[in-house]
Amino acid sequence: MGLLQNLTGWHAVILLAVVLLFFGASKLPNLARSVGQSARIFKSEVASTTDQASEPAAEAVTPAQPAVTPPVPATSRAETS
């Protein structure tokens, strides 16, 4: 936490300049758009999860399990004769 408390406005300007140099001015709008879309998707998923959690739980439906038959041992004709 000590590192974040020492950040000032000049640090933000220098960080923005480094990001601008690294990504280039042409890629920044696409980067911002994708971050915004990701934030919107995350927000809607969180909202849908909280909506589902607030609804009463439906009856738990367990799938029917198929009957398990024991394996039949393989026998050769020599053993049966």
mmCIF file of the N, C-alpha and C atoms, coordinates in Angstrom:
data_MODEL
# 
_entry.id   MODEL 
# 
loop_
_atom_site.group_PDB 
_atom_site.id 
_atom_site.type_symbol 
_atom_site.label_atom_id 
_atom_site.label_alt_id 
_atom_site.label_comp_id 
_atom_site.label_asym_id 
_atom_site.label_entity_id 
_atom_site.label_seq_id 
_atom_site.pdbx_PDB_ins_code 
_atom_site.Cartn_x 
_atom_site.Cartn_y 
_atom_site.Cartn_z 
_atom_site.occupancy 
_atom_site.B_iso_or_equiv 
_atom_site.pdbx_formal_charge 
_atom_site.auth_seq_id 
_atom_site.auth_comp_id 
_atom_site.auth_asym_id 
_atom_site.auth_atom_id 
_atom_site.pdbx_PDB_model_num 
ATOM 1   N N  . MET A 1 1  ? 0.813   -1.201  0.000   1.00 0.00 ? 1  MET A N  1 
ATOM 2   C CA . MET A 1 1  ? 0.000   0.000   0.000   1.00 0.00 ? 1  MET A CA 1 
ATOM 3   C C  . MET A 1 1  ? 0.848   1.253   0.000   1.00 0.00 ? 1  MET A C  1 
ATOM 4   N N  . GLY A 1 2  ? 2.056   1.201   0.530   1.00 0.00 ? 2  GLY A N  1 
ATOM 5   C CA . GLY A 1 2  ? 2.906   2.371   0.622   1.00 0.00 ? 2  GLY A CA 1 
ATOM 6   C C  . GLY A 1 2  ? 3.254   2.935   -0.743  1.00 0.00 ? 2  GLY A C  1 
ATOM 7   N N  . LEU A 1 3  ? 3.359   2.061   -1.740  1.00 0.00 ? 3  LEU A N  1 
ATOM 8   C CA . LEU A 1 3  ? 3.706   2.510   -3.084  1.00 0.00 ? 3  LEU A CA 1 
ATOM 9   C C  . LEU A 1 3  ? 2.584   3.328   -3.706  1.00 0.00 ? 3  LEU A C  1 
ATOM 10  N N  . LEU A 1 4  ? 1.358   2.926   -3.494  1.00 0.00 ? 4  LEU A N  1 
ATOM 11  C CA . LEU A 1 4  ? 0.226   3.638   -4.085  1.00 0.00 ? 4  LEU A CA 1 
ATOM 12  C C  . LEU A 1 4  ? -0.032  4.985   -3.422  1.00 0.00 ? 4  LEU A C  1 
ATOM 13  N N  . GLN A 1 5  ? 0.359   5.141   -2.183  1.00 0.00 ? 5  GLN A N  1 
ATOM 14  C CA . GLN A 1 5  ? 0.132   6.402   -1.478  1.00 0.00 ? 5  GLN A CA 1 
ATOM 15  C C  . GLN A 1 5  ? 1.069   7.497   -1.964  1.00 0.00 ? 5  GLN A C  1 
ATOM 16  N N  . ASN A 1 6  ? 2.188   7.135   -2.581  1.00 0.00 ? 6  ASN A N  1 
ATOM 17  C CA . ASN A 1 6  ? 3.169   8.116   -3.023  1.00 0.00 ? 6  ASN A CA 1 
ATOM 18  C C  . ASN A 1 6  ? 2.934   8.604   -4.449  1.00 0.00 ? 6  ASN A C  1 
ATOM 19  N N  . LEU A 1 7  ? 1.904   8.111   -5.130  1.00 0.00 ? 7  LEU A N  1 
ATOM 20  C CA . LEU A 1 7  ? 1.631   8.545   -6.504  1.00 0.00 ? 7  LEU A CA 1 
ATOM 21  C C  . LEU A 1 7  ? 1.034   9.946   -6.512  1.00 0.00 ? 7  LEU A C  1 
ATOM 22  N N  . THR A 1 8  ? 1.538   10.775  -7.423  1.00 0.00 ? 8  THR A N  1 
ATOM 23  C CA . THR A 1 8  ? 1.012   12.133  -7.556  1.00 0.00 ? 8  THR A CA 1 
ATOM 24  C C  . THR A 1 8  ? 0.492   12.320  -8.973  1.00 0.00 ? 8  THR A C  1 
ATOM 25  N N  . GLY A 1 9  ? 0.058   13.517  -9.283  1.00 0.00 ? 9  GLY A N  1 
ATOM 26  C CA . GLY A 1 9  ? -0.435  13.826  -10.620 1.00 0.00 ? 9  GLY A CA 1 
ATOM 27  C C  . GLY A 1 9  ? 0.628   13.654  -11.690 1.00 0.00 ? 9  GLY A C  1 
ATOM 28  N N  . TRP A 1 10 ? 1.873   13.995  -11.344 1.00 0.00 ? 10 TRP A N  1 
ATOM 29  C CA . TRP A 1 10 ? 2.955   13.856  -12.318 1.00 0.00 ? 10 TRP A CA 1 
ATOM 30  C C  . TRP A 1 10 ? 3.221   12.399  -12.651 1.00 0.00 ? 10 TRP A C  1 
ATOM 31  N N  . HIS A 1 11 ? 3.058   11.541  -11.682 1.00 0.00 ? 11 HIS A N  1 
ATOM 32  C CA . HIS A 1 11 ? 3.234   10.120  -11.945 1.00 0.00 ? 11 HIS A CA 1 
ATOM 33  C C  . HIS A 1 11 ? 2.191   9.632   -12.947 1.00 0.00 ? 11 HIS A C  1 
ATOM 34  N N  . ALA A 1 12 ? 0.967   10.100  -12.802 1.00 0.00 ? 12 ALA A N  1 
ATOM 35  C CA . ALA A 1 12 ? -0.101  9.709   -13.720 1.00 0.00 ? 12 ALA A CA 1 
ATOM 36  C C  . ALA A 1 12 ? 0.194   10.213  -15.128 1.00 0.00 ? 12 ALA A C  1 
ATOM 37  N N  . VAL A 1 13 ? 0.718   11.426  -15.256 1.00 0.00 ? 13 VAL A N  1 
ATOM 38  C CA . VAL A 1 13 ? 1.052   11.978  -16.570 1.00 0.00 ? 13 VAL A CA 1 
ATOM 39  C C  . VAL A 1 13 ? 2.164   11.164  -17.218 1.00 0.00 ? 13 VAL A C  1 
ATOM 40  N N  . ILE A 1 14 ? 3.184   10.821  -16.444 1.00 0.00 ? 14 ILE A N  1 
ATOM 41  C CA . ILE A 1 14 ? 4.291   10.031  -16.983 1.00 0.00 ? 14 ILE A CA 1 
ATOM 42  C C  . ILE A 1 14 ? 3.808   8.636   -17.367 1.00 0.00 ? 14 ILE A C  1 
ATOM 43  N N  . LEU A 1 15 ? 2.963   8.045   -16.554 1.00 0.00 ? 15 LEU A N  1 
ATOM 44  C CA . LEU A 1 15 ? 2.417   6.724   -16.855 1.00 0.00 ? 15 LEU A CA 1 
ATOM 45  C C  . LEU A 1 15 ? 1.569   6.761   -18.115 1.00 0.00 ? 15 LEU A C  1 
ATOM 46  N N  . LEU A 1 16 ? 0.761   7.796   -18.286 1.00 0.00 ? 16 LEU A N  1 
ATOM 47  C CA . LEU A 1 16 ? -0.048  7.948   -19.491 1.00 0.00 ? 16 LEU A CA 1 
ATOM 48  C C  . LEU A 1 16 ? 0.832   8.106   -20.725 1.00 0.00 ? 16 LEU A C  1 
ATOM 49  N N  . ALA A 1 17 ? 1.924   8.858   -20.607 1.00 0.00 ? 17 ALA A N  1 
ATOM 50  C CA . ALA A 1 17 ? 2.842   9.038   -21.732 1.00 0.00 ? 17 ALA A CA 1 
ATOM 51  C C  . ALA A 1 17 ? 3.508   7.718   -22.115 1.00 0.00 ? 17 ALA A C  1 
ATOM 52  N N  . VAL A 1 18 ? 3.876   6.920   -21.129 1.00 0.00 ? 18 VAL A N  1 
ATOM 53  C CA . VAL A 1 18 ? 4.489   5.619   -21.405 1.00 0.00 ? 18 VAL A CA 1 
ATOM 54  C C  . VAL A 1 18 ? 3.489   4.699   -22.092 1.00 0.00 ? 18 VAL A C  1 
ATOM 55  N N  . VAL A 1 19 ? 2.242   4.695   -21.618 1.00 0.00 ? 19 VAL A N  1 
ATOM 56  C CA . VAL A 1 19 ? 1.203   3.877   -22.248 1.00 0.00 ? 19 VAL A CA 1 
ATOM 57  C C  . VAL A 1 19 ? 0.967   4.340   -23.680 1.00 0.00 ? 19 VAL A C  1 
ATOM 58  N N  . LEU A 1 20 ? 0.950   5.635   -23.903 1.00 0.00 ? 20 LEU A N  1 
ATOM 59  C CA . LEU A 1 20 ? 0.750   6.183   -25.249 1.00 0.00 ? 20 LEU A CA 1 
ATOM 60  C C  . LEU A 1 20 ? 1.889   5.770   -26.171 1.00 0.00 ? 20 LEU A C  1 
ATOM 61  N N  . LEU A 1 21 ? 3.112   5.805   -25.670 1.00 0.00 ? 21 LEU A N  1 
ATOM 62  C CA . LEU A 1 21 ? 4.254   5.382   -26.485 1.00 0.00 ? 21 LEU A CA 1 
ATOM 63  C C  . LEU A 1 21 ? 4.237   3.880   -26.743 1.00 0.00 ? 21 LEU A C  1 
ATOM 64  N N  . PHE A 1 22 ? 3.828   3.132   -25.743 1.00 0.00 ? 22 PHE A N  1 
ATOM 65  C CA . PHE A 1 22 ? 3.838   1.676   -25.871 1.00 0.00 ? 22 PHE A CA 1 
ATOM 66  C C  . PHE A 1 22 ? 2.762   1.180   -26.835 1.00 0.00 ? 22 PHE A C  1 
ATOM 67  N N  . PHE A 1 23 ? 1.540   1.655   -26.678 1.00 0.00 ? 23 PHE A N  1 
ATOM 68  C CA . PHE A 1 23 ? 0.440   1.169   -27.500 1.00 0.00 ? 23 PHE A CA 1 
ATOM 69  C C  . PHE A 1 23 ? 0.277   1.967   -28.785 1.00 0.00 ? 23 PHE A C  1 
ATOM 70  N N  . GLY A 1 24 ? 0.664   3.205   -28.787 1.00 0.00 ? 24 GLY A N  1 
ATOM 71  C CA . GLY A 1 24 ? 0.462   4.041   -29.964 1.00 0.00 ? 24 GLY A CA 1 
ATOM 72  C C  . GLY A 1 24 ? -0.914  4.668   -29.929 1.00 0.00 ? 24 GLY A C  1 
ATOM 73  N N  . ALA A 1 25 ? -1.017  5.845   -30.520 1.00 0.00 ? 25 ALA A N  1 
ATOM 74  C CA . ALA A 1 25 ? -2.269  6.600   -30.488 1.00 0.00 ? 25 ALA A CA 1 
ATOM 75  C C  . ALA A 1 25 ? -3.380  5.898   -31.266 1.00 0.00 ? 25 ALA A C  1 
ATOM 76  N N  . SER A 1 26 ? -3.035  5.134   -32.289 1.00 0.00 ? 26 SER A N  1 
ATOM 77  C CA . SER A 1 26 ? -4.076  4.493   -33.101 1.00 0.00 ? 26 SER A CA 1 
ATOM 78  C C  . SER A 1 26 ? -4.745  3.332   -32.375 1.00 0.00 ? 26 SER A C  1 
ATOM 79  N N  . LYS A 1 27 ? -4.056  2.695   -31.446 1.00 0.00 ? 27 LYS A N  1 
ATOM 80  C CA . LYS A 1 27 ? -4.623  1.524   -30.766 1.00 0.00 ? 27 LYS A CA 1 
ATOM 81  C C  . LYS A 1 27 ? -5.361  1.878   -29.485 1.00 0.00 ? 27 LYS A C  1 
ATOM 82  N N  . LEU A 1 28 ? -5.165  3.066   -28.954 1.00 0.00 ? 28 LEU A N  1 
ATOM 83  C CA . LEU A 1 28 ? -5.798  3.420   -27.682 1.00 0.00 ? 28 LEU A CA 1 
ATOM 84  C C  . LEU A 1 28 ? -7.320  3.442   -27.734 1.00 0.00 ? 28 LEU A C  1 
ATOM 85  N N  . PRO A 1 29 ? -7.969  3.981   -28.788 1.00 0.00 ? 29 PRO A N  1 
ATOM 86  C CA . PRO A 1 29 ? -9.439  3.925   -28.809 1.00 0.00 ? 29 PRO A CA 1 
ATOM 87  C C  . PRO A 1 29 ? -9.982  2.496   -28.802 1.00 0.00 ? 29 PRO A C  1 
ATOM 88  N N  . ASN A 1 30 ? -9.331  1.601   -29.543 1.00 0.00 ? 30 ASN A N  1 
ATOM 89  C CA . ASN A 1 30 ? -9.772  0.205   -29.550 1.00 0.00 ? 30 ASN A CA 1 
ATOM 90  C C  . ASN A 1 30 ? -9.558  -0.439  -28.187 1.00 0.00 ? 30 ASN A C  1 
ATOM 91  N N  . LEU A 1 31 ? -8.454  -0.096  -27.549 1.00 0.00 ? 31 LEU A N  1 
ATOM 92  C CA . LEU A 1 31 ? -8.182  -0.622  -26.225 1.00 0.00 ? 31 LEU A CA 1 
ATOM 93  C C  . LEU A 1 31 ? -9.230  -0.145  -25.222 1.00 0.00 ? 31 LEU A C  1 
ATOM 94  N N  . ALA A 1 32 ? -9.554  1.129   -25.270 1.00 0.00 ? 32 ALA A N  1 
ATOM 95  C CA . ALA A 1 32 ? -10.565 1.680   -24.360 1.00 0.00 ? 32 ALA A CA 1 
ATOM 96  C C  . ALA A 1 32 ? -11.935 1.067   -24.632 1.00 0.00 ? 32 ALA A C  1 
ATOM 97  N N  . ARG A 1 33 ? -12.258 0.860   -25.894 1.00 0.00 ? 33 ARG A N  1 
ATOM 98  C CA . ARG A 1 33 ? -13.547 0.261   -26.255 1.00 0.00 ? 33 ARG A CA 1 
ATOM 99  C C  . ARG A 1 33 ? -13.644 -1.170  -25.733 1.00 0.00 ? 33 ARG A C  1 
ATOM 100 N N  . SER A 1 34 ? -12.578 -1.946  -25.881 1.00 0.00 ? 34 SER A N  1 
ATOM 101 C CA . SER A 1 34 ? -12.614 -3.328  -25.417 1.00 0.00 ? 34 SER A CA 1 
ATOM 102 C C  . SER A 1 34 ? -12.680 -3.404  -23.895 1.00 0.00 ? 34 SER A C  1 
ATOM 103 N N  . VAL A 1 35 ? -12.008 -2.482  -23.208 1.00 0.00 ? 35 VAL A N  1 
ATOM 104 C CA . VAL A 1 35 ? -12.090 -2.453  -21.749 1.00 0.00 ? 35 VAL A CA 1 
ATOM 105 C C  . VAL A 1 35 ? -13.511 -2.101  -21.315 1.00 0.00 ? 35 VAL A C  1 
ATOM 106 N N  . GLY A 1 36 ? -14.146 -1.153  -22.010 1.00 0.00 ? 36 GLY A N  1 
ATOM 107 C CA . GLY A 1 36 ? -15.527 -0.788  -21.694 1.00 0.00 ? 36 GLY A CA 1 
ATOM 108 C C  . GLY A 1 36 ? -16.492 -1.936  -21.921 1.00 0.00 ? 36 GLY A C  1 
ATOM 109 N N  . GLN A 1 37 ? -16.320 -2.666  -23.028 1.00 0.00 ? 37 GLN A N  1 
ATOM 110 C CA . GLN A 1 37 ? -17.186 -3.810  -23.302 1.00 0.00 ? 37 GLN A CA 1 
ATOM 111 C C  . GLN A 1 37 ? -16.993 -4.893  -22.255 1.00 0.00 ? 37 GLN A C  1 
ATOM 112 N N  . SER A 1 38 ? -15.755 -5.120  -21.860 1.00 0.00 ? 38 SER A N  1 
ATOM 113 C CA . SER A 1 38 ? -15.486 -6.129  -20.837 1.00 0.00 ? 38 SER A CA 1 
ATOM 114 C C  . SER A 1 38 ? -16.121 -5.735  -19.507 1.00 0.00 ? 38 SER A C  1 
ATOM 115 N N  . ALA A 1 39 ? -16.043 -4.464  -19.177 1.00 0.00 ? 39 ALA A N  1 
ATOM 116 C CA . ALA A 1 39 ? -16.645 -3.996  -17.919 1.00 0.00 ? 39 ALA A CA 1 
ATOM 117 C C  . ALA A 1 39 ? -18.161 -4.147  -17.963 1.00 0.00 ? 39 ALA A C  1 
ATOM 118 N N  . ARG A 1 40 ? -18.779 -3.839  -19.120 1.00 0.00 ? 40 ARG A N  1 
ATOM 119 C CA . ARG A 1 40 ? -20.226 -3.998  -19.246 1.00 0.00 ? 40 ARG A CA 1 
ATOM 120 C C  . ARG A 1 40 ? -20.649 -5.457  -19.127 1.00 0.00 ? 40 ARG A C  1 
ATOM 121 N N  . ILE A 1 41 ? -19.904 -6.352  -19.765 1.00 0.00 ? 41 ILE A N  1 
ATOM 122 C CA . ILE A 1 41 ? -20.221 -7.780  -19.692 1.00 0.00 ? 41 ILE A CA 1 
ATOM 123 C C  . ILE A 1 41 ? -20.090 -8.267  -18.254 1.00 0.00 ? 41 ILE A C  1 
ATOM 124 N N  . PHE A 1 42 ? -19.009 -7.865  -17.591 1.00 0.00 ? 42 PHE A N  1 
ATOM 125 C CA . PHE A 1 42 ? -18.798 -8.265  -16.200 1.00 0.00 ? 42 PHE A CA 1 
ATOM 126 C C  . PHE A 1 42 ? -19.922 -7.758  -15.315 1.00 0.00 ? 42 PHE A C  1 
ATOM 127 N N  . LYS A 1 43 ? -20.331 -6.514  -15.531 1.00 0.00 ? 43 LYS A N  1 
ATOM 128 C CA . LYS A 1 43 ? -21.391 -5.917  -14.726 1.00 0.00 ? 43 LYS A CA 1 
ATOM 129 C C  . LYS A 1 43 ? -22.717 -6.655  -14.927 1.00 0.00 ? 43 LYS A C  1 
ATOM 130 N N  . SER A 1 44 ? -23.032 -7.012  -16.179 1.00 0.00 ? 44 SER A N  1 
ATOM 131 C CA . SER A 1 44 ? -24.285 -7.717  -16.437 1.00 0.00 ? 44 SER A CA 1 
ATOM 132 C C  . SER A 1 44 ? -24.255 -9.132  -15.862 1.00 0.00 ? 44 SER A C  1 
ATOM 133 N N  . GLU A 1 45 ? -23.097 -9.787  -15.912 1.00 0.00 ? 45 GLU A N  1 
ATOM 134 C CA . GLU A 1 45 ? -22.990 -11.125 -15.337 1.00 0.00 ? 45 GLU A CA 1 
ATOM 135 C C  . GLU A 1 45 ? -23.143 -11.080 -13.819 1.00 0.00 ? 45 GLU A C  1 
ATOM 136 N N  . VAL A 1 46 ? -22.564 -10.083 -13.180 1.00 0.00 ? 46 VAL A N  1 
ATOM 137 C CA . VAL A 1 46 ? -22.703 -9.945  -11.732 1.00 0.00 ? 46 VAL A CA 1 
ATOM 138 C C  . VAL A 1 46 ? -24.161 -9.681  -11.378 1.00 0.00 ? 46 VAL A C  1 
ATOM 139 N N  . ALA A 1 47 ? -24.830 -8.835  -12.175 1.00 0.00 ? 47 ALA A N  1 
ATOM 140 C CA . ALA A 1 47 ? -26.240 -8.539  -11.910 1.00 0.00 ? 47 ALA A CA 1 
ATOM 141 C C  . ALA A 1 47 ? -27.103 -9.785  -12.086 1.00 0.00 ? 47 ALA A C  1 
ATOM 142 N N  . SER A 1 48 ? -26.835 -10.574 -13.121 1.00 0.00 ? 48 SER A N  1 
ATOM 143 C CA . SER A 1 48 ? -27.638 -11.779 -13.337 1.00 0.00 ? 48 SER A CA 1 
ATOM 144 C C  . SER A 1 48 ? -27.370 -12.810 -12.244 1.00 0.00 ? 48 SER A C  1 
ATOM 145 N N  . THR A 1 49 ? -26.148 -12.862 -11.748 1.00 0.00 ? 49 THR A N  1 
ATOM 146 C CA . THR A 1 49 ? -25.830 -13.798 -10.672 1.00 0.00 ? 49 THR A CA 1 
ATOM 147 C C  . THR A 1 49 ? -26.545 -13.401 -9.388  1.00 0.00 ? 49 THR A C  1 
ATOM 148 N N  . THR A 1 50 ? -26.591 -12.117 -9.088  1.00 0.00 ? 50 THR A N  1 
ATOM 149 C CA . THR A 1 50 ? -27.278 -11.685 -7.876  1.00 0.00 ? 50 THR A CA 1 
ATOM 150 C C  . THR A 1 50 ? -28.787 -11.852 -8.019  1.00 0.00 ? 50 THR A C  1 
ATOM 151 N N  . ASP A 1 51 ? -29.317 -11.691 -9.235  1.00 0.00 ? 51 ASP A N  1 
ATOM 152 C CA . ASP A 1 51 ? -30.744 -11.929 -9.455  1.00 0.00 ? 51 ASP A CA 1 
ATOM 153 C C  . ASP A 1 51 ? -31.080 -13.391 -9.243  1.00 0.00 ? 51 ASP A C  1 
ATOM 154 N N  . GLN A 1 52 ? -30.223 -14.281 -9.722  1.00 0.00 ? 52 GLN A N  1 
ATOM 155 C CA . GLN A 1 52 ? -30.466 -15.709 -9.551  1.00 0.00 ? 52 GLN A CA 1 
ATOM 156 C C  . GLN A 1 52 ? -30.340 -16.106 -8.096  1.00 0.00 ? 52 GLN A C  1 
ATOM 157 N N  . ALA A 1 53 ? -29.451 -15.469 -7.381  1.00 0.00 ? 53 ALA A N  1 
ATOM 158 C CA . ALA A 1 53 ? -29.261 -15.799 -5.973  1.00 0.00 ? 53 ALA A CA 1 
ATOM 159 C C  . ALA A 1 53 ? -30.438 -15.331 -5.134  1.00 0.00 ? 53 ALA A C  1 
ATOM 160 N N  . SER A 1 54 ? -31.099 -14.249 -5.541  1.00 0.00 ? 54 SER A N  1 
ATOM 161 C CA . SER A 1 54 ? -32.215 -13.739 -4.761  1.00 0.00 ? 54 SER A CA 1 
ATOM 162 C C  . SER A 1 54 ? -33.516 -14.496 -5.028  1.00 0.00 ? 54 SER A C  1 
ATOM 163 N N  . GLU A 1 55 ? -33.610 -15.218 -6.151  1.00 0.00 ? 55 GLU A N  1 
ATOM 164 C CA . GLU A 1 55 ? -34.798 -16.008 -6.453  1.00 0.00 ? 55 GLU A CA 1 
ATOM 165 C C  . GLU A 1 55 ? -34.796 -17.262 -5.592  1.00 0.00 ? 55 GLU A C  1 
ATOM 166 N N  . PRO A 1 56 ? -35.994 -17.750 -5.215  1.00 0.00 ? 56 PRO A N  1 
ATOM 167 C CA . PRO A 1 56 ? -36.029 -18.997 -4.443  1.00 0.00 ? 56 PRO A CA 1 
ATOM 168 C C  . PRO A 1 56 ? -35.532 -20.159 -5.294  1.00 0.00 ? 56 PRO A C  1 
ATOM 169 N N  . ALA A 1 57 ? -34.842 -21.055 -4.664  1.00 0.00 ? 57 ALA A N  1 
ATOM 170 C CA . ALA A 1 57 ? -34.260 -22.183 -5.389  1.00 0.00 ? 57 ALA A CA 1 
ATOM 171 C C  . ALA A 1 57 ? -35.362 -23.139 -5.822  1.00 0.00 ? 57 ALA A C  1 
ATOM 172 N N  . ALA A 1 58 ? -35.284 -23.600 -7.045  1.00 0.00 ? 58 ALA A N  1 
ATOM 173 C CA . ALA A 1 58 ? -36.240 -24.576 -7.557  1.00 0.00 ? 58 ALA A CA 1 
ATOM 174 C C  . ALA A 1 58 ? -35.867 -25.946 -7.010  1.00 0.00 ? 58 ALA A C  1 
ATOM 175 N N  . GLU A 1 59 ? -36.771 -26.894 -7.150  1.00 0.00 ? 59 GLU A N  1 
ATOM 176 C CA . GLU A 1 59 ? -36.488 -28.241 -6.679  1.00 0.00 ? 59 GLU A CA 1 
ATOM 177 C C  . GLU A 1 59 ? -35.280 -28.787 -7.403  1.00 0.00 ? 59 GLU A C  1 
ATOM 178 N N  . ALA A 1 60 ? -34.452 -29.441 -6.665  1.00 0.00 ? 60 ALA A N  1 
ATOM 179 C CA . ALA A 1 60 ? -33.265 -30.033 -7.263  1.00 0.00 ? 60 ALA A CA 1 
ATOM 180 C C  . ALA A 1 60 ? -33.692 -31.259 -8.054  1.00 0.00 ? 60 ALA A C  1 
ATOM 181 N N  . VAL A 1 61 ? -33.363 -31.269 -9.311  1.00 0.00 ? 61 VAL A N  1 
ATOM 182 C CA . VAL A 1 61 ? -33.716 -32.386 -10.166 1.00 0.00 ? 61 VAL A CA 1 
ATOM 183 C C  . VAL A 1 61 ? -32.459 -33.200 -10.383 1.00 0.00 ? 61 VAL A C  1 
ATOM 184 N N  . THR A 1 62 ? -32.524 -34.461 -9.963  1.00 0.00 ? 62 THR A N  1 
ATOM 185 C CA . THR A 1 62 ? -31.374 -35.332 -10.175 1.00 0.00 ? 62 THR A CA 1 
ATOM 186 C C  . THR A 1 62 ? -31.651 -36.217 -11.368 1.00 0.00 ? 62 THR A C  1 
ATOM 187 N N  . PRO A 1 63 ? -30.707 -36.347 -12.251 1.00 0.00 ? 63 PRO A N  1 
ATOM 188 C CA . PRO A 1 63 ? -30.943 -37.194 -13.427 1.00 0.00 ? 63 PRO A CA 1 
ATOM 189 C C  . PRO A 1 63 ? -31.033 -38.658 -13.003 1.00 0.00 ? 63 PRO A C  1 
ATOM 190 N N  . ALA A 1 64 ? -31.883 -39.393 -13.696 1.00 0.00 ? 64 ALA A N  1 
ATOM 191 C CA . ALA A 1 64 ? -32.041 -40.813 -13.402 1.00 0.00 ? 64 ALA A CA 1 
ATOM 192 C C  . ALA A 1 64 ? -30.765 -41.532 -13.804 1.00 0.00 ? 64 ALA A C  1 
ATOM 193 N N  . GLN A 1 65 ? -30.282 -42.383 -12.918 1.00 0.00 ? 65 GLN A N  1 
ATOM 194 C CA . GLN A 1 65 ? -29.060 -43.108 -13.223 1.00 0.00 ? 65 GLN A CA 1 
ATOM 195 C C  . GLN A 1 65 ? -29.431 -44.414 -13.909 1.00 0.00 ? 65 GLN A C  1 
ATOM 196 N N  . PRO A 1 66 ? -28.731 -44.736 -14.968 1.00 0.00 ? 66 PRO A N  1 
ATOM 197 C CA . PRO A 1 66 ? -29.053 -45.989 -15.661 1.00 0.00 ? 66 PRO A CA 1 
ATOM 198 C C  . PRO A 1 66 ? -28.659 -47.188 -14.788 1.00 0.00 ? 66 PRO A C  1 
ATOM 199 N N  . ALA A 1 67 ? -29.381 -48.268 -14.969 1.00 0.00 ? 67 ALA A N  1 
ATOM 200 C CA . ALA A 1 67 ? -29.088 -49.481 -14.220 1.00 0.00 ? 67 ALA A CA 1 
ATOM 201 C C  . ALA A 1 67 ? -27.730 -50.011 -14.664 1.00 0.00 ? 67 ALA A C  1 
ATOM 202 N N  . VAL A 1 68 ? -26.924 -50.360 -13.702 1.00 0.00 ? 68 VAL A N  1 
ATOM 203 C CA . VAL A 1 68 ? -25.593 -50.862 -14.013 1.00 0.00 ? 68 VAL A CA 1 
ATOM 204 C C  . VAL A 1 68 ? -25.664 -52.372 -14.031 1.00 0.00 ? 68 VAL A C  1 
ATOM 205 N N  . THR A 1 69 ? -25.268 -52.954 -15.141 1.00 0.00 ? 69 THR A N  1 
ATOM 206 C CA . THR A 1 69 ? -25.252 -54.412 -15.242 1.00 0.00 ? 69 THR A CA 1 
ATOM 207 C C  . THR A 1 69 ? -23.812 -54.872 -15.073 1.00 0.00 ? 69 THR A C  1 
ATOM 208 N N  . PRO A 1 70 ? -23.629 -55.959 -14.344 1.00 0.00 ? 70 PRO A N  1 
ATOM 209 C CA . PRO A 1 70 ? -22.257 -56.445 -14.152 1.00 0.00 ? 70 PRO A CA 1 
ATOM 210 C C  . PRO A 1 70 ? -21.706 -56.974 -15.469 1.00 0.00 ? 70 PRO A C  1 
ATOM 211 N N  . PRO A 1 71 ? -20.413 -56.863 -15.663 1.00 0.00 ? 71 PRO A N  1 
ATOM 212 C CA . PRO A 1 71 ? -19.832 -57.366 -16.912 1.00 0.00 ? 71 PRO A CA 1 
ATOM 213 C C  . PRO A 1 71 ? -19.926 -58.893 -16.961 1.00 0.00 ? 71 PRO A C  1 
ATOM 214 N N  . VAL A 1 72 ? -20.147 -59.371 -18.147 1.00 0.00 ? 72 VAL A N  1 
ATOM 215 C CA . VAL A 1 72 ? -20.254 -60.827 -18.358 1.00 0.00 ? 72 VAL A CA 1 
ATOM 216 C C  . VAL A 1 72 ? -18.856 -61.345 -18.663 1.00 0.00 ? 72 VAL A C  1 
ATOM 217 N N  . PRO A 1 73 ? -18.384 -62.342 -17.932 1.00 0.00 ? 73 PRO A N  1 
ATOM 218 C CA . PRO A 1 73 ? -17.046 -62.860 -18.224 1.00 0.00 ? 73 PRO A CA 1 
ATOM 219 C C  . PRO A 1 73 ? -17.018 -63.552 -19.575 1.00 0.00 ? 73 PRO A C  1 
ATOM 220 N N  . ALA A 1 74 ? -15.957 -63.332 -20.275 1.00 0.00 ? 74 ALA A N  1 
ATOM 221 C CA . ALA A 1 74 ? -15.811 -63.946 -21.606 1.00 0.00 ? 74 ALA A CA 1 
ATOM 222 C C  . ALA A 1 74 ? -15.332 -65.374 -21.428 1.00 0.00 ? 74 ALA A C  1 
ATOM 223 N N  . THR A 1 75 ? -16.043 -66.288 -22.056 1.00 0.00 ? 75 THR A N  1 
ATOM 224 C CA . THR A 1 75 ? -15.633 -67.697 -21.991 1.00 0.00 ? 75 THR A CA 1 
ATOM 225 C C  . THR A 1 75 ? -15.403 -68.204 -23.391 1.00 0.00 ? 75 THR A C  1 
ATOM 226 N N  . SER A 1 76 ? -14.445 -69.059 -23.536 1.00 0.00 ? 76 SER A N  1 
ATOM 227 C CA . SER A 1 76 ? -14.174 -69.616 -24.859 1.00 0.00 ? 76 SER A CA 1 
ATOM 228 C C  . SER A 1 76 ? -14.906 -70.944 -25.010 1.00 0.00 ? 76 SER A C  1 
ATOM 229 N N  . ARG A 1 77 ? -15.004 -71.460 -26.202 1.00 0.00 ? 77 ARG A N  1 
ATOM 230 C CA . ARG A 1 77 ? -15.683 -72.720 -26.465 1.00 0.00 ? 77 ARG A CA 1 
ATOM 231 C C  . ARG A 1 77 ? -14.962 -73.891 -25.780 1.00 0.00 ? 77 ARG A C  1 
ATOM 232 N N  . ALA A 1 78 ? -13.682 -73.790 -25.628 1.00 0.00 ? 78 ALA A N  1 
ATOM 233 C CA . ALA A 1 78 ? -12.918 -74.873 -25.027 1.00 0.00 ? 78 ALA A CA 1 
ATOM 234 C C  . ALA A 1 78 ? -13.306 -75.052 -23.560 1.00 0.00 ? 78 ALA A C  1 
ATOM 235 N N  . GLU A 1 79 ? -13.593 -73.954 -22.877 1.00 0.00 ? 79 GLU A N  1 
ATOM 236 C CA . GLU A 1 79 ? -13.959 -74.043 -21.458 1.00 0.00 ? 79 GLU A CA 1 
ATOM 237 C C  . GLU A 1 79 ? -15.367 -74.615 -21.277 1.00 0.00 ? 79 GLU A C  1 
ATOM 238 N N  . THR A 1 80 ? -16.269 -74.358 -22.196 1.00 0.00 ? 80 THR A N  1 
ATOM 239 C CA . THR A 1 80 ? -17.648 -74.804 -22.050 1.00 0.00 ? 80 THR A CA 1 
ATOM 240 C C  . THR A 1 80 ? -17.832 -76.234 -22.510 1.00 0.00 ? 80 THR A C  1 
ATOM 241 N N  . SER A 1 81 ? -16.941 -76.803 -23.313 1.00 0.00 ? 81 SER A N  1 
ATOM 242 C CA . SER A 1 81 ? -17.101 -78.152 -23.834 1.00 0.00 ? 81 SER A CA 1 
ATOM 243 C C  . SER A 1 81 ? -16.549 -79.195 -22.931 1.00 0.00 ? 81 SER A C  1 
# 
